[in-house]
Amino acid sequence: MTSTTAASLPIGTAEGLLETEKNAGESENTYILRPVFQQRFRPSVVKDCIHAVLKEELANAEYSPEEMPQLTKRLSETVKDKLKEMGFDRYKMVVQVVIGEQRGEGVFMAARCFWDADTDNYIHDVFMNDSLFCVIAAFGCFYY
Amino acid sequence: MTSENTSGPHTSGNPKGDKKHREKKLRKESEVDFPEDKEQKHRDPDRDTKHRERPAERDGHASRENPRGDRDRESQGKGKRTPETGTDKGTKRIPRAGREKSHSRGKDRDKDRERRARREEPRQTAQHNLLGWQLPEPAERRARAGSKARAEEKERRDEGSEWGDEERERRYRERKLQYGDSQGNPVQYWLYKEGGERRHKRQKEADRERRHREKSSVREKRDKHSREKSNSFSDKEGEDRHREKRHREGARLDEERHPGDTGRKERSSREELTKRESKDSEHRNRGASSRRDPTSSQEGSCALWYAESLVRNNGKDKDSRKKSCREGSTVWKQALSPGSAEIAEIEKEDTDIENAGTDEYTPCLEDDFEDYEDDFEVCDGDDDVSNELEPKEKIEELPLARKKEIQEIQEAINAENERIGELSCKLSQKRGLTEDANSSPSRAPVCGIFMDFATASRRQKSRTQALKQKARSTKLLRLIDLDFSLTFSLLDLPPVNEYDMYIRNFGRKNTKQAYVQYNEDNVDRDTQTEEVETKGVWSQHPAEGTAVSGGSGSGDPCDTGAPKVNTPRLSRFLRAACQVIAVLLEEDRMAAEPSWSPAAQDSALRISDSASQLNTSLPFLQNRKVSCLCASQVQRQTVVSVHGPPGAASDPALDGRHVLCVWDIWQPSGPQKVLLCESEVTCCCFSPFKAFLLFAGTVHGSVLVWDLREDSRIHHYVKLGDCFWTFRTATFSTDGLLTSVNHRGPVQAVEPISTSVYKKQSFVLSPFSTQEEMSGLSFHVASLEESGVLNVWVVVELPKADLAGSLSDLGLIPGGRIKLVHSATIQLSDSLSHRRYEFWGAAQTLSVKFLPSDPGHFIVGTDTGLISHGTRQDLRVSPKLYKPQQCGMRPVRVHVMDFSPFGEPIFLAGCSDGSIRLHQLTSERPLLQWDGGTDGRAITGLRWSLTRPAVFLAQDDTSCIYIWDLLESDLGPVAKQLISPDKLVAMTIVGEAEKASGGFLALVLARASGSVDVQFLKRVWAAPAGDELGRLRLLLRGAL
């Protein structure tokens, strides 16, 4: 596979770490084990979001090896920011963007997660045109 | 210096610094050297303070410091010590001697230095402090991370943070040297430095000679100059310095030549470097002092010692301020956060304190400075500040152009420093906020190696965090279940084979789309689909009204092509036309066949013009004798003949059955209808208005009805010969039904009871007439049996035929529509028996006739010669009986009676004794009576002529026919015709009144042989004379 792939993984944290540290020492911790139903990570909604971003950003995109790293970063940031706005409270988002050139080679991409299937979920969307393919996968992990 | 390369974020500006440094170096080499002295001097105060304090300090701290130091060294620095030839004692001792020397020397320059320091230091410290104070924290943290040093660190922290930090730094450095830091940097750095230093040194040693020569003169000058400013500075200094330098150079050269010593020297030099790099004044002090160390041969341990002592000094100085580590930390934090100004202040304080007790300084420090200068020059990394100071003094002594240049550089440097200051300030603030609160603000020097401390502290921090996280996770993991998800396939893009790839990229080249055709298989371009022709058609069932079917759409050919047919009218027309055509054909055939006509001619009687023979030679009529003939009163040409069972069996299907044939006399070739009957038919009659119903009475007492309109398909048909014959069975039979009222004996007569005939003739308008005529079926039928029972039946036509048969009407043939309902029973025998003729016993009723003018009245012929007059409604009638002229009872059977068809109230009665009576309805006795007309032969048939009112025909049992014409003769018959040899069995008369041309009168004669012939009477008896009816009435009146 000669096509360049670039990936970036920004991680958005909803909470500061210091707070949790302070709390840790004081008393017995209480944990929120399940997200509020409305704030649950809903793949359909996220998929719409990702799809919209893909359509908007890659409508007329051509593959060029120089631009792709920036593009992946931008895409991932965009998606991450959008997901943050959607109010998935206490969720840590991982957005993975992979852009590759379409040259007829076979590509297989897979993901595997070790997580709590009750709260965590993922969704991905694929965009393809003649010159490139783009896969955006968004993983939402609940922070207890 | 090379060490900077390894430093962390704070040395980000290194390349720049290096460059600058190099520039400076070049300049220094080319220019005068004495500014370096100044720099040294400016540094001196720091050093001075150290030296100054050291003795006291050592005294105070020796007891607790040394053991620890030893312990530290022993625990950490075994590797280090082994290569060294000397012992700890040696290393310690020598620097001490040197220091004492310096003490003695440094005193002279105290004031000068102080002053200068006061002037310059604030600026320097402002910058240096920033850099210097920032770094200690990570260094300390790193140090803490080390498990070995932890205990000591605690102690030391208690004593004083700064001091502890220093100590830790040093130890760390030592450790690194020994073990070779895991981070790899130090080794490289070490090697690199080694090379670099050597190079530098060689360079410098060459320079030094030259410089010294220059210096000697320049220093003189400078000294003078400085003396102008300050009071004291001995010329000796310069010389001393020279001397010392030379001496040391020699020593150094020696050292370099000895490979065994190089390691040590390098180590020491590095320590010097690291110290120099620290921007703090203290560090500089220490650096300066350490630089002095090389005077002795044991440099490494010397440096260590110095570091310790320095730490001790500082610790003492600042003990007052910082009692404990925590206190210190807070203070430092406060100091750091506000900004550089405060820090500068603090620094000033420090320097003041340090300078305060400077008395033991010795001028011999100058020597050290020389040495230091060299080292500094060689190794100076980012000690920009110290370099910056040079130009100030240079400016005065250099040429104007130079000055200017230098000034520019200076400004640039200042600007840069400011920038660095701001940056560092920000950084420090940031860090001060974000860094771990526990870390005490130590004054770790800015150095690449110290970045390891930073990372160590970071590691430490992350470790604590990790521990917390771990604790958290263990708690959480008890509450939640984690599992492996299935492998999500994010993208599966199968490889495209080469051909597809090629086609995808180049497949469409040089092609263009010419045309598109839908339905690719269909190559024909002209027609894709054939248009479907549609047309709307409607029909209606049942077909009522004029429009039964049709099409929609104006342009429809079918619509125009199909004429609107009035079906009932057409059928009516066809029926009539067919009859006519059939008759015409029949006539043609008869004319064509001469054999028939001669026969007919032969058979014609004298009384008749012509005759024809009905075709009774049909297979089913062969060998059958005609028992009865009947003509319709309405359709005059229709005759029915009743054939008895055949003599010899011919057809099993018809064996034992009686056959009735309906003939049209104009179509003698075959019967119109053929009817079958199980029992023997004794009498029959047609329906009164239209001859489509045939009623018959049987010897078994049943009354039968045939509906001649019925569809032939519901009847049995047999192929006889080459054509099919439909044999109709009775539509309705009373046989076996209504046993309570039904006849028990043979039916003597069946007569229709109808009023319409009379009404028509009398022209009396009745409200019901039209209705009855329309229906055509509102009439009764009367049947008479011998015992005097007269049954009246109502003929009912069902509105709808039921092919499945009817449960309630058991006598009805399936599909039939006519049935008989019993209406009334009239017992004629009762009315006859209570007469005076009772003794005669019960009279037999032989015939019945209803008055054409009044169907409520009827006359019944009996076997007593009397004719009874009765009504259906049991009304009283004037002559109850019509009696013969002879009085008394005679056994005379009145067998036949006939009313005049012309509306006259007269009737004829024929008796078995051969007498014929003409009765008037109103009189009991007959008008006329002919007793000898037939020579006493019994009268079997008697009929009025249908065309002439005054003519009637009679038949006797000897097969003779008599014609009476009352106008011609009222005494006897005018003509007599004997029918022989084929005896006459039955006779009826058919004929039509004169209309346009063809009035005719015909006799239908049934012969004993079974043949039936039609005799058309001669015009004499057929054509009426003028006013015959009037003449007849006149005659009758006369007869009265």
Interface residues (C-beta under 8 A of the other chain):
Chain A: L17 T20 E21 A24 N29 Y31 L33 V98 G104 E105 G106 V107 F108 M109 A110 A111 R112 C113 F114 W115 D116 A117 D118 Y122 H124 V126 F133 V135 A137 Y144
Chain B: Q465 K468 A471 R472 K475 L476 L479 I480 D481 L482 D483 F484 S485 L486 T487 F488 S489 L490 L491 D492 L493 P494 P495 V496 N497 E498 D500 M501 R504
